[in-house]
């Protein structure tokens, strides 16, 4: 009835617990385990399980690829019409599958409720309760007893939120092209696909009687010590965050239940006088095109050579030299900036500009072609207020970004 996909990188100690919990509470589920180039014996252990488990599918990549790609590969292998993902540092509770599937319909995504030890700030979307903080200190019996108690108190209750672990129909996942490889190896692939689901008209809900115990961050972030970020993670996070800004034009925003808040995507260009390499690096992801006074193309060339390897966007079409006349037929909104006057407040305006454009009632005449106004030391020229977020719903097969 359901296929559960779990990628794992050097996470065997936790993966064993995740696998055991599925065999205990969902023995008929198809389990798809993907070894992300591990060196801790994960593949040998998977092969041993495969020899004795007819519901197990296993796959290995030789070099670390990241869960952004492996989730999709696992879902491709799935033989059931319903698919779901789990992290390798999660264990499921009693009736986990039943209490998710009962809410599922086409064009609906259902996520579970996480129970976590006190390692992250609390939130309305989860329960903070300590049933162990590592693979060998789990009090699984106590977790299961607590989960069953919570199920009785919250039977059939749902709220609106979205995060892993989730389930949906495989056809619905594939309809929008799956996760965006722009965010490989991780993170922020989840925020990207959640927004695309919402824009595609999917309903996103959280089941408050389906529980997982989540140790948090053990698969890709806290690999040496709890609370200490892995260097690979920090590099991947920097790269993915800059690509998220390039794609969506603004940063992630969620409500108190972690339900995504969609911010309009405008076509925004920056025209920057007196730009330097450091400022170009800071500004470029926040716009669709940036024009700088660099006649010899020293700054633009240096930046593109350094940054192009970190993105699928074509930076030669985003970072351009200018005579301070950005073409109006290519840029709906033009922000003129003098770098010698740019302040931290101005940069905050830049970061919030899509929300300001969408919400500020005092700018109600923005739809008039040629509207111009000052925002701090910025000059904003409006030629169109068309928004493009719905263009981001479905990935093209070539995954080409302009």
C-alpha positions in Angstrom: 0.0 0.0 0.0 2.8 2.4 0.8 6.5 2.8 0.0 8.8 4.5 2.5 12.0 6.1 1.3 15.1 6.6 3.5 18.4 7.9 2.2 21.4 7.5 4.6 24.9 8.7 4.7 27.2 7.2 7.4 24.1 6.9 9.6 23.9 3.2 10.1 23.5 3.3 13.9 20.4 5.3 13.5 19.2 3.6 10.4 19.0 0.3 12.2 16.5 1.8 14.6 14.4 3.4 11.9 14.3 0.1 10.0 13.3 -1.9 13.1 10.5 0.5 13.9 9.0 0.1 10.4 9.2 -3.7 10.6 7.4 -3.5 13.9 4.7 -1.0 13.2 4.3 -1.3 9.4 5.5 -4.8 8.5 3.9 -4.8 5.0 5.3 -1.5 3.9 7.8 -1.4 1.1 11.0 0.0 2.5 13.5 1.7 0.0 16.9 2.3 1.5 19.4 4.4 -0.3 23.1 4.3 0.7 24.6 7.7 -0.1 28.2 6.6 -0.5 28.6 5.6 3.1 31.8 4.3 4.6 30.4 2.9 7.9 29.3 -0.5 6.6 25.8 0.7 5.6 25.8 -1.1 2.3 26.9 -4.5 3.7 24.1 -4.2 6.3 21.6 -3.3 3.7 22.6 -6.3 1.6 22.2 -8.6 4.6 18.7 -7.2 5.2 17.8 -7.5 1.5 18.6 -11.2 1.5 15.9 -11.9 4.2 13.3 -9.1 3.6 11.0 -9.4 0.5 9.6 -5.9 1.1 13.0 -4.2 1.0 14.6 -2.4 -2.0 18.2 -1.2 -1.7 20.3 1.1 -3.8 23.8 2.6 -3.5 25.6 5.5 -5.1 29.4 5.5 -4.9 29.9 9.2 -4.1 27.8 11.3 -1.8 24.9 12.7 -3.7 22.6 14.1 -1.0 19.0 13.4 -0.1 17.6 16.0 -2.5 18.4 13.6 -5.4 18.0 10.3 -3.5 14.5 11.0 -2.4 13.4 11.2 -6.0 15.4 8.2 -7.0 13.8 6.2 -4.2 10.3 7.3 -5.2 11.0 6.3 -8.8 11.8 2.7 -7.5 8.5 2.6 -5.4 6.0 0.0 -6.5 3.1 1.4 -4.5 0.8 4.3 -5.4 1.5 6.0 -2.0 5.0 7.2 -1.1 6.5 8.7 1.9 9.9 9.9 3.2 11.6 9.3 6.5 14.9 10.5 7.9 17.4 7.9 9.0 17.3 9.4 12.5 13.5 8.9 12.9 11.6 6.0 14.4 7.9 5.6 13.7 5.3 4.9 16.4 2.3 2.6 16.6 -0.3 3.1 13.8 1.9 5.6 12.0 0.9 4.6 8.5 -2.8 4.2 9.3 -3.0 7.6 10.9 -1.5 9.3 7.9 -3.3 7.4 5.2 -6.7 8.0 6.6 -6.3 11.7 5.7 -4.8 11.1 2.3 -6.5 12.1 -1.0 -5.3 13.0 -4.4 -3.5 16.4 -4.4 -3.1 16.3 -0.6 0.1 15.9 1.3 0.0 14.6 4.9 2.8 14.9 7.4 3.3 13.3 10.8 3.9 15.0 14.2 7.5 14.9 15.4 8.4 14.2 18.9 11.9 15.5 19.6 14.4 15.8 22.5 15.0 19.4 23.7 17.7 20.2 21.2 15.9 22.8 19.1 13.4 25.5 20.0 9.8 24.4 20.7 7.0 24.9 18.2 3.3 24.3 17.7 4.1 21.7 15.0 6.0 19.3 17.3 6.2 17.9 20.8 9.3 18.4 22.9 9.8 15.2 25.0 13.1 13.5 25.8 13.1 9.8 25.0 16.8 9.7 24.4 19.3 11.9 22.5 21.3 9.3 20.6 20.9 5.9 18.9 21.9 3.9 21.9 20.0 5.8 24.6 16.5 5.6 23.1 13.7 4.6 25.4 11.5 3.2 22.7 9.0 1.6 25.0 8.4 5.0 26.7 8.1 6.7 23.3 5.5 4.2 22.1 3.5 4.5 25.3 3.5 8.3 25.0 2.5 8.1 21.4 -0.5 5.9 22.1 -1.6 8.2 24.8 -1.3 11.2 22.5 -3.3 9.3 19.8 -6.2 8.9 22.2 -6.2 12.6 23.0 -5.8 13.7 19.4 -7.7 11.1 17.4 -8.3 12.3 13.8 -7.1 15.8 14.7 -5.3 17.7 11.9 -3.6 21.1 11.7 -2.1 22.9 8.7 1.7 22.5 8.6 4.3 20.8 6.5 7.7 19.3 7.1 9.2 15.8 7.0 8.1 13.1 7.3 5.3 13.2 4.8 3.3 11.0 2.4 1.4 11.6 -0.8 0.4 9.9 -4.0 3.4 9.1 -6.2 1.6 10.5 -9.2 1.2 13.8 -7.4 4.8 13.9 -6.5 5.9 13.3 -10.1 3.3 15.8 -11.5 5.4 18.8 -10.5 8.8 17.2 -11.3 9.8 16.1 -7.8 12.5 17.9 -5.8 14.6 20.6 -7.5 18.2 19.5 -8.1 19.2 23.1 -7.7 19.2 22.3 -4.0 21.4 19.2 -4.2 22.8 17.8 -2.0 20.7 19.7 0.6 19.1 21.7 2.3 16.0 23.9 1.5 14.7 21.4 -1.1 11.9 20.8 1.3 10.8 24.5 1.5 11.0 24.7 -2.2 8.8 21.7 -2.9 6.3 22.7 -0.1 5.8 26.1 -1.8 5.4 24.5 -5.2 2.8 22.1 -3.8 0.8 25.0 -2.4 1.0 27.0 -5.6 -0.2 23.8 -7.5 -3.3 23.7 -5.4 -2.3 20.8 -3.1 -3.6 20.7 0.4 -0.9 20.3 3.1 -2.0 19.0 6.5 -0.4 17.5 9.6 -1.9 14.5 11.3 -1.7 15.0 15.1 -2.1 11.3 15.9 0.7 9.9 13.7 4.1 10.2 15.5 7.8 9.8 14.9 10.6 10.3 17.3 13.2 12.4 15.6 16.7 12.8 17.0 17.3 15.7 14.5 20.2 16.6 12.3 22.1 13.3 12.6 22.2 12.5 8.9 23.9 15.5 7.4 24.5 18.2 10.0 25.6 16.9 13.4 27.9 14.1 12.3 30.7 14.4 14.8 29.0 16.0 17.8 25.5 17.1 18.7 25.2 20.8 18.2 28.4 21.1 16.1 27.7 21.8 12.5 29.6 19.6 9.9 31.8 21.6 7.5 30.2 19.9 4.5 26.8 20.9 5.8 27.8 24.6 6.3 29.1 24.7 2.7 26.0 23.0 1.3 23.8 25.3 3.3 25.5 28.5 2.0 25.2 27.3 -1.6 21.6 26.2 -1.3 20.5 29.4 0.5 21.9 31.6 -2.2 20.2 29.5 -4.9 16.9 29.6 -3.0 17.1 33.4 -3.1 17.9 33.4 -6.8 14.9 31.2 -7.5 12.2 32.7 -5.2 13.5 36.3 -4.7 12.9 36.2 -0.9 13.8 34.0 2.1 11.7 31.2 3.6 8.7 32.3 5.7 6.4 30.0 7.7 3.6 30.5 10.2 3.7 29.2 13.8 2.7 25.7 12.6 5.5 25.8 10.0 3.1 26.2 7.1 4.8 28.0 4.2 3.8 31.6 3.5 4.1 32.4 -0.2 5.8 35.7 -1.0 5.2 37.0 -4.5 8.1 36.6 -7.0 8.8 39.8 -8.9 11.2 40.5 -11.8 13.7 42.8 -10.0 16.9 44.3 -11.4 19.6 46.2 -9.4 21.6 48.9 -11.0 24.6 49.6 -8.7 27.1 52.4 -9.0 30.5 52.1 -7.4 30.1 48.3 -6.9 32.9 46.1 -5.6 33.3 42.3 -5.5 32.2 42.0 -1.9 29.0 44.0 -2.5 28.3 42.1 -5.8 28.4 38.8 -3.8 26.0 40.2 -1.2 23.5 41.6 -3.7 23.4 39.2 -6.6 21.1 36.5 -5.2 18.4 39.0 -4.2 17.6 40.0 -7.8 17.1 38.6 -11.3 19.8 40.8 -12.9 22.4 43.1 -11.5 24.0 45.8 -13.6 27.3 47.3 -12.4 29.8 49.9 -13.7 32.6 47.5 -14.7 33.7 48.5 -18.2 36.8 46.3 -18.1 34.6 43.4 -16.7 37.2 42.7 -14.0 34.7 42.4 -11.1 32.0 40.5 -13.2 34.5 38.0 -14.6 36.1 37.4 -11.2 32.7 36.9 -9.6 31.3 34.6 -12.2 34.4 32.4 -12.3 34.2 31.9 -8.6 30.5 31.5 -8.2 29.2 29.7 -11.3 30.2 26.3 -10.0 27.8 26.8 -7.1 24.6 27.3 -9.2 22.6 26.1 -12.2 21.7 29.7 -12.9 23.6 31.2 -15.9 25.4 34.1 -14.1 26.5 35.6 -17.4 22.8 36.5 -17.9 22.4 37.8 -14.3 25.6 39.8 -13.8 26.0 42.5 -16.4 27.9 45.7 -17.1 25.8 48.9 -17.5 25.8 52.5 -18.5 23.0 52.9 -15.8 20.2 52.4 -18.3 18.8 49.0 -17.4 16.4 48.0 -20.2 12.8 48.4 -19.2 11.5 45.7 -21.5 13.6 43.1 -19.6 13.1 44.4 -16.0 9.8 45.0 -14.4 11.2 46.6 -11.3 14.5 48.5 -11.2 16.3 49.4 -8.0 19.0 52.0 -8.3 21.7 51.8 -5.7 24.8 54.0 -5.0 27.1 51.6 -3.1 28.8 54.6 -1.3 25.5 55.4 0.4 24.2 51.9 1.0 23.4 51.3 4.7 22.4 48.2 6.7 18.8 49.6 6.7 18.9 49.8 2.9 20.0 46.2 2.7 17.1 45.3 5.0 14.8 47.0 2.5 16.3 45.0 -0.3 15.7 41.7 1.6 12.1 42.7 2.3 11.3 44.4 -1.1 8.9 41.7 -2.4 6.8 41.9 0.7 6.9 45.7 0.7 5.7 45.7 -2.9 3.0 43.3 -2.2 1.6 44.7 1.0 2.3 48.4 1.4 -1.0 50.2 0.9 0.8 53.6 0.5 2.2 52.3 -2.8 -1.2 51.4 -4.2 -0.4 53.1 -7.5 2.4 50.7 -8.3 0.5 49.4 -11.3 1.0 52.7 -13.0 3.8 52.4 -15.5 6.8 54.5 -14.6 6.0 54.9 -10.9 9.1 55.8 -9.0 9.7 56.2 -5.2 12.5 56.3 -2.7 13.1 53.7 -0.1 15.9 54.8 2.2 18.8 55.5 -0.2 17.3 53.2 -2.9 15.3 54.5 -5.9 12.6 52.1 -7.1 11.2 52.3 -10.6 8.1 50.3 -11.4 7.3 49.2 -14.9 5.2 46.2 -14.1 4.0 44.5 -11.0 3.4 41.1 -12.6 4.4 38.2 -10.3 6.0 34.9 -11.4 5.8 32.5 -8.5 3.4 30.2 -10.3 6.0 29.8 -13.1 8.1 27.9 -10.5 5.7 25.1 -9.8 6.8 22.5 -12.2 10.4 21.8 -13.1 11.5 21.6 -16.7 13.2 18.4 -17.6 16.5 20.1 -18.4 16.5 22.0 -15.0 17.8 25.1 -16.8 17.8 28.4 -14.9 18.2 31.8 -16.4 
